[in-house]
């Protein structure tokens, strides 16, 4: 009888130890699982933060690149351009001088707006620029020249007919063209011709050439070189 009780006590003790061990393992596994979930959540949060920060940096880099490209374009600064009327053969020469300390780019042709083609509010009508002698730029095949500091670029407007010549302008708007688009970059600059200035005569049917680094090439493009 005593031996049976002793064996039963030993069995109960072993069962108790087994249950205690199982509970301990369950608790450890639960704690480990919670810790793993917290770690995974924290890692995911950090990953999201990195993605957001990275996206902002990429956007900033893109904006910086766009700003850099924008700065490389020549600016229509007052005093950097002028119009010269020539009588033989009849034409108007457009000159642009780079007055900055770094090179800049001119695309295609000047964007010119006549003062007699103003919109109702008195500003230039962006839908009525002087036409292009060499045609509108196409996608990925635009004309471009690099103007060094202090250098001059030229474009010509032949005025061989009465409608090309029109009447003398007391106001013109001068702008630079976008890279692959027949539209003005930002806004055009007004040019007022005073009493003692030479007023260029540019009519409704006049057309302006592309930009060139020499007057000879600009005149050749419009067949308006002087006859020697």
Secondary structure, 3 states (H helix, E strand, C coil): CHHHHHHHHHHHHHHHHHHHHHHHHHHHHHHHHHHHHHHHHHHHHHHHHHHHHHHHHHHHHHHHHHHHHHHCECCCCCCCEEEEEEECCEEEEEEEECCCCCCEEEECECEEEEHHHECCCCCECCCCCCEECCCCCCCCCCCEEEECCCCEEEEEEECCCHHHHCCECCEEEEECEECCEEEECCCCEEEECCCCCCCCECCCCCEECECECCHHHHHHHCCCCCCC
